[in-house]
Every structure is written in C-alpha cells, then in structure tokens.
Amino acid sequence: MNDRQALGQARKRWGKTAAVKHEPGRADRHPYFQGDFLVGRIVFGFFFEVEGEGTSWTAAFRDADAKEHRAELSLRMLYEGYRWGRPGPEAEAIDREAAESRACPECGSNGREYQPYKRENGNANGGYRAFALCLSCGHAEEF
C-alpha cells in the first residue's frame, strides 16, 4: 500500500478529516512508538489524532482496528459495571495463557489478547471476568 492508497483507506474509515503520516525514524526515537506509519484524523483543523501506528500502512490500520475493538469491549464492560483490572499474578498468568494460546473461533486469527475486568465495587461474587479479544475481527470470548 502506498501513501495515496493509505489516505484513501483512511477516508473510507474516518471521512474527510482523515490523514496519514509517514515519519521515517520515528520508531527509533522512543521505545513507546510502534512504527513510522501513522493513520488517524485531523481534529480542530490542525491536531493529528493518531488512530493507529505501525511498521507499514497495513500494520497501522490493523493497530487502529485493535484499538477500536478494545474500546468497544471496554465500553460494554463499563456499562455492565466493570472496569479494566487484573486479578492476582497466578490467575493472570493462567488466564493470559488461555486467552493467547487458541485461535479465534470466528476468523481463525492467532492475534488474541487477554482482557481482564473487575466489578467496580470489588464484589467477590462475579467480580472478575476474563476475555480473549481477537484483534483482527473484534470477537470477544469470555472464559
């Protein structure tokens, strides 16, 4: 995908405020940066809001999809009275392995991520829920 195709893809997703940016060497400047390719939108006429970043345009759009899937699950859980939160270290290790070791039943992707949630009031009964979130298609499987 070239710069022009990336901008076209971004406009399909985010409309006329869509923008793409390629900053060679960006990933080398800070360990937090994931890549030199940025996709997003222009906010307030001048601010570039990054929706995804990666080592290629394709990776940047994949990152934008993953962020959207995480946000959708977080909003759903917030509505049900849960916030993102980890259990104890042993339970987290077991649940992380369970989430990341199997392919997504919807799309077959191996890119699943462990997402833990705890009830806001800390109630021990039903106070913890774990999900395997597919970063490709957004399917969230509770286990």
C-alpha positions as CSV (number, residue, x, y, z in Angstrom):
1,M,0.0,0.0,0.0
2,N,1.4,3.4,-0.9
3,D,0.7,6.8,0.7
4,R,-2.2,7.6,-1.7
5,Q,-3.9,4.3,-1.1
6,A,-3.4,4.7,2.7
7,L,-5.1,8.1,2.5
8,G,-8.0,6.6,0.5
9,Q,-8.4,3.8,3.1
10,A,-8.3,6.4,5.9
11,R,-11.0,8.5,4.3
12,K,-13.3,5.4,3.9
13,R,-12.9,4.9,7.7
14,W,-12.9,8.4,9.1
15,G,-14.3,10.7,6.4
16,K,-12.9,14.0,5.1
17,T,-10.9,14.7,8.3
18,A,-8.8,11.5,7.7
19,A,-5.0,11.9,7.5
20,V,-1.9,9.7,7.2
21,K,1.6,10.5,8.1
22,H,4.9,8.7,7.4
23,E,7.7,9.8,9.7
24,P,10.9,7.8,8.9
25,G,13.0,7.1,12.0
26,R,10.1,7.8,14.4
27,A,10.2,4.3,15.9
28,D,13.9,4.8,16.7
29,R,13.3,7.9,18.8
30,H,11.3,6.4,21.6
31,P,10.6,2.8,22.7
32,Y,6.9,3.6,23.1
33,F,6.4,4.3,19.3
34,Q,5.3,1.3,17.4
35,G,6.3,2.4,13.9
36,D,6.9,5.1,11.3
37,F,3.4,4.9,9.7
38,L,0.6,6.8,11.4
39,V,-3.1,6.8,10.5
40,G,-5.8,9.0,12.0
41,R,-7.7,12.2,11.6
42,I,-7.3,16.0,11.9
43,V,-9.0,17.4,14.9
44,F,-9.8,21.1,15.4
45,G,-8.3,21.8,12.0
46,F,-4.7,21.2,12.9
47,F,-4.2,18.5,15.6
48,F,-3.3,15.0,14.3
49,E,-5.1,12.4,16.3
50,V,-3.4,9.0,15.9
51,E,-5.8,6.1,15.5
52,G,-3.1,3.5,14.6
53,E,0.6,3.2,14.1
54,G,2.8,0.5,12.7
55,T,5.8,-0.5,10.6
56,S,3.7,-0.3,7.4
57,W,0.4,1.2,6.4
58,T,-1.3,-2.2,6.8
59,A,0.1,-2.6,10.3
60,A,-1.1,0.9,11.2
61,F,-4.6,0.1,10.1
62,R,-4.5,-3.2,11.9
63,D,-3.5,-1.3,15.1
64,A,-6.4,1.1,14.6
65,D,-8.8,-1.8,14.3
66,A,-7.3,-3.4,17.5
67,K,-7.7,-0.1,19.4
68,E,-11.3,0.1,18.3
69,H,-12.1,-3.4,19.4
70,R,-10.5,-2.8,22.8
71,A,-12.6,0.4,23.2
72,E,-15.8,-1.4,22.2
73,L,-15.2,-4.2,24.8
74,S,-14.3,-1.6,27.5
75,L,-17.4,0.4,26.9
76,R,-19.6,-2.7,27.0
77,M,-18.0,-3.8,30.3
78,L,-18.2,-0.3,31.8
79,Y,-22.0,-0.3,31.0
80,E,-22.2,-3.6,32.9
81,G,-20.4,-2.2,35.9
82,Y,-16.9,-3.4,35.3
83,R,-13.6,-1.7,34.8
84,W,-10.3,-3.0,33.3
85,G,-8.4,-4.7,36.2
86,R,-6.2,-7.6,36.8
87,P,-6.7,-10.5,39.2
88,G,-3.8,-11.8,41.3
89,P,-0.5,-12.7,39.5
90,E,-1.2,-16.5,39.4
91,A,-4.7,-16.1,38.0
92,E,-3.5,-13.6,35.5
93,A,-0.7,-15.9,34.2
94,I,-3.2,-18.7,33.7
95,D,-5.9,-16.6,32.1
96,R,-3.3,-14.8,29.8
97,E,-2.1,-18.2,28.6
98,A,-5.6,-19.4,28.0
99,A,-6.6,-16.3,26.0
100,E,-3.5,-16.1,23.8
101,S,-3.0,-19.8,23.1
102,R,-6.0,-20.5,21.0
103,A,-7.1,-19.2,17.6
104,C,-10.2,-17.0,17.3
105,P,-13.3,-19.2,16.7
106,E,-14.8,-16.5,14.4
107,C,-11.9,-15.7,12.0
108,G,-9.2,-18.2,12.9
109,S,-6.6,-15.5,13.7
110,N,-4.0,-16.1,16.3
111,G,-3.9,-12.5,17.4
112,R,-5.9,-12.7,20.5
113,E,-5.3,-10.6,23.6
114,Y,-6.1,-11.2,27.3
115,Q,-8.6,-8.6,28.6
116,P,-9.4,-8.7,32.4
117,Y,-12.2,-6.8,34.0
118,K,-13.3,-6.4,37.7
119,R,-16.5,-5.1,39.1
120,E,-16.3,-1.6,40.3
121,N,-17.4,-2.3,43.9
122,G,-14.9,-5.1,44.3
123,N,-17.7,-7.7,44.9
124,A,-16.1,-11.2,45.0
125,N,-19.2,-12.8,43.6
126,G,-19.0,-12.4,39.9
127,G,-16.5,-9.6,40.4
128,Y,-14.0,-10.8,37.8
129,R,-14.4,-11.6,34.1
130,A,-11.7,-12.5,31.6
131,F,-11.9,-12.3,27.8
132,A,-9.9,-13.4,24.8
133,L,-10.2,-10.4,22.4
134,C,-9.4,-11.0,18.8
135,L,-7.5,-8.0,17.5
136,S,-8.4,-8.9,13.9
137,C,-12.2,-9.2,13.9
138,G,-13.1,-7.9,17.4
139,H,-14.7,-11.2,18.7
140,A,-14.6,-11.2,22.5
141,E,-14.8,-14.7,24.0
142,E,-15.4,-14.9,27.8
143,F,-13.8,-17.8,29.6
